[in-house]
Amino acid sequence: MCGLLRSADLSLPSMLRNLFGWFLLGGASFALAACCGNVSCPDQDNYADALLFKFNLDSTSTQGFNTRDVDTVYLRRYTQPISSAVKVTVETVPLIRAHSKAAQAIVLNNNAPFSSANSLKLNGYHYTLFVVRYPATSKPKIIDTVRFALDSIKLKGSYQGDGCCTYYQNSYKSVQISELRQDGVLQNTKLYDVTKENGVDKPITLNRF
């Protein structure tokens, strides 16, 4: 019995040290949680990777759209096939806006207006933007569709901050835009570097053709 007591007495300091260590760890975790609970992430940018598009609404220009041309815009998203055996999925979203908001930018983001899937970002897809174009005059009464192909989207970025505030920061983004003719031929392809400057977005202006 005495031997058992002596053994228990010898292990008591070790148990106390372990218990003290757990108290310290728990206290530190609580302090960190309390600190982080009061810290916001002002540098978090929900539009870090987003692409913004505006339309030329100059009614005096041959490249300008009418307001009614852009009150309804269609975006179509295509998956990029890994191989010929993988089926391409296609999704279409209509963007309906009041005439008074025609000058506002259309935002194409990682999770809007399409929902995010399979952790893919914008650069995991191809897009087509459709605009129904009405004739500038009553003659001829022809309504056709302007199509813009959005391809070769490049995104670069990294996570910044500390344990309390970690946020994603984009360092480069670009997109290649082509005019898509009715026969499917691409023309007037242009690469746009839309990386933010001093935290300010650079919307791309789309012209009528």
C-alpha positions in Angstrom: 0.0 0.0 0.0 2.8 2.4 0.9 4.5 1.6 -2.3 1.3 2.5 -4.2 1.0 5.8 -2.4 4.6 6.7 -3.1 4.1 5.9 -6.8 1.0 8.1 -6.8 2.9 10.9 -5.1 5.7 10.8 -7.6 3.3 11.1 -10.6 1.4 14.0 -9.0 3.8 16.7 -10.1 3.7 15.4 -13.7 -0.1 15.5 -13.6 -0.1 19.0 -12.3 2.3 20.1 -15.0 0.1 18.6 -17.7 -3.0 20.2 -16.2 -1.2 23.6 -16.0 -0.2 23.3 -19.6 -3.7 22.6 -20.7 -4.9 25.6 -18.8 -2.3 27.8 -20.5 -3.2 26.5 -23.9 -6.9 27.0 -23.3 -6.3 30.5 -22.0 -4.2 31.4 -25.0 -6.9 30.0 -27.4 -9.6 31.9 -25.5 -7.6 35.2 -25.7 -6.9 34.7 -29.4 -10.6 34.0 -30.0 -11.6 37.1 -28.0 -9.1 39.2 -30.0 -10.2 37.9 -33.4 -13.8 38.3 -32.4 -13.3 42.1 -32.3 -11.3 42.3 -35.5 -12.9 42.9 -38.9 -11.2 42.2 -42.2 -11.4 45.6 -44.0 -9.2 44.3 -46.8 -11.5 41.5 -47.8 -12.6 42.2 -51.3 -15.6 40.1 -52.5 -15.0 41.3 -56.1 -11.2 40.6 -56.2 -11.5 38.3 -59.2 -14.6 39.8 -60.7 -14.9 41.1 -64.3 -17.1 44.2 -64.9 -18.7 45.1 -68.2 -20.4 48.3 -69.3 -22.0 49.2 -72.6 -21.3 52.2 -74.8 -24.6 54.1 -74.5 -23.5 57.0 -76.7 -26.6 57.4 -78.9 -24.7 59.7 -81.3 -22.1 57.0 -82.0 -22.4 54.2 -84.5 -20.9 51.9 -81.8 -23.3 52.9 -79.1 -26.2 50.8 -77.9 -29.7 51.9 -77.2 -30.8 51.7 -73.6 -33.4 49.1 -74.5 -30.7 47.0 -76.2 -29.1 46.3 -72.8 -32.0 46.1 -70.4 -31.9 42.3 -70.9 -28.5 40.7 -71.3 -27.8 36.9 -71.5 -24.7 35.3 -70.1 -23.9 31.7 -71.1 -21.2 29.6 -69.4 -19.5 26.6 -70.9 -17.2 24.2 -69.0 -13.8 23.6 -70.4 -13.6 19.9 -71.3 -10.6 18.0 -70.0 -10.8 15.6 -72.9 -13.0 14.9 -75.8 -14.8 12.2 -73.7 -16.0 14.8 -71.2 -19.3 16.4 -72.0 -19.4 20.2 -72.1 -22.1 21.6 -69.8 -23.9 24.9 -70.8 -25.8 27.2 -68.5 -27.6 30.4 -69.4 -28.6 33.3 -67.1 -30.8 36.3 -68.2 -29.9 39.6 -66.6 -33.0 41.8 -66.6 -32.5 45.5 -65.6 -34.6 48.7 -65.6 -33.7 51.2 -68.3 -32.5 53.6 -65.5 -29.8 51.1 -64.6 -28.5 50.4 -68.1 -25.3 52.4 -67.3 -24.5 50.2 -64.4 -21.8 47.5 -64.8 -22.6 43.9 -65.2 -20.6 41.9 -62.7 -19.2 38.4 -63.6 -17.8 36.9 -60.4 -16.7 33.5 -59.2 -20.1 32.8 -57.7 -22.4 35.3 -59.5 -24.6 35.4 -61.5 -23.7 31.7 -61.8 -23.4 29.6 -58.7 -19.9 28.2 -57.9 -19.4 24.5 -58.6 -16.5 22.1 -58.1 -14.4 24.9 -56.6 -13.9 26.3 -60.1 -13.2 30.0 -60.6 -14.0 32.2 -63.6 -10.9 30.9 -65.4 -12.4 27.4 -65.4 -15.1 28.4 -67.9 -15.7 30.0 -71.3 -18.5 32.6 -71.5 -20.7 34.2 -74.2 -22.5 37.5 -73.6 -25.6 38.1 -75.8 -27.2 41.5 -76.4 -30.4 41.8 -78.4 -29.8 44.8 -80.7 -32.7 46.8 -82.0 -32.3 48.9 -85.2 -31.4 52.6 -84.7 -34.1 53.6 -87.2 -37.4 52.1 -88.1 -36.0 50.9 -91.4 -35.0 48.2 -91.8 -36.9 46.6 -89.1 -34.3 44.0 -88.2 -33.5 42.7 -84.8 -30.4 40.7 -84.4 -28.1 39.6 -81.6 -24.6 40.9 -80.6 -22.5 38.2 -79.2 -19.2 38.6 -77.2 -17.0 35.6 -76.5 -15.1 35.8 -73.2 -12.2 33.5 -73.2 -8.7 32.9 -71.8 -9.5 34.4 -68.4 -6.3 34.6 -66.3 -6.4 35.0 -62.5 -3.5 35.3 -60.1 -3.7 36.0 -56.4 -2.7 34.9 -52.9 -3.9 35.0 -49.3 -2.7 37.8 -47.1 -3.1 38.7 -43.4 -2.6 37.1 -40.0 -4.4 34.5 -37.9 -7.3 36.9 -37.1 -7.8 38.4 -40.6 -6.9 36.4 -43.6 -8.1 37.6 -47.0 -7.7 36.8 -50.7 -5.9 39.4 -52.8 -5.9 39.4 -56.6 -2.7 40.4 -58.2 -3.6 39.9 -61.9 -6.7 39.3 -64.0 -7.3 39.5 -67.7 -9.8 38.4 -70.2 -9.8 38.0 -74.0 -12.9 39.3 -75.7 -13.9 38.7 -79.3 -16.9 39.7 -81.4 -18.8 36.5 -82.3 -20.5 36.8 -85.6 -23.7 35.0 -86.5 -21.8 32.4 -88.4 -19.6 31.6 -85.4 -16.5 33.3 -86.6 -14.5 35.3 -84.0 -13.2 38.7 -85.0 -11.6 41.8 -83.5 -10.1 39.8 -80.6 -8.6 41.9 -77.8 -6.9 41.1 -74.5 -8.0 43.3 -71.6 -5.8 43.6 -68.5 -8.3 44.5 -65.8 -6.1 44.2 -62.7 -7.2 46.8 -60.1 -5.2 50.0 -59.8 -5.1 51.4 -56.3 -8.0 49.1 -55.4 -10.2 50.5 -58.1 -12.0 48.2 -60.6 -11.5 48.7 -64.4 -14.8 48.0 -66.2 -14.6 46.9 -69.8 -16.7 49.0 -72.2 -18.4 46.9 -74.9 -19.1 48.6 -78.2 -21.8 47.9 -80.8 -20.5 46.3 -84.1 
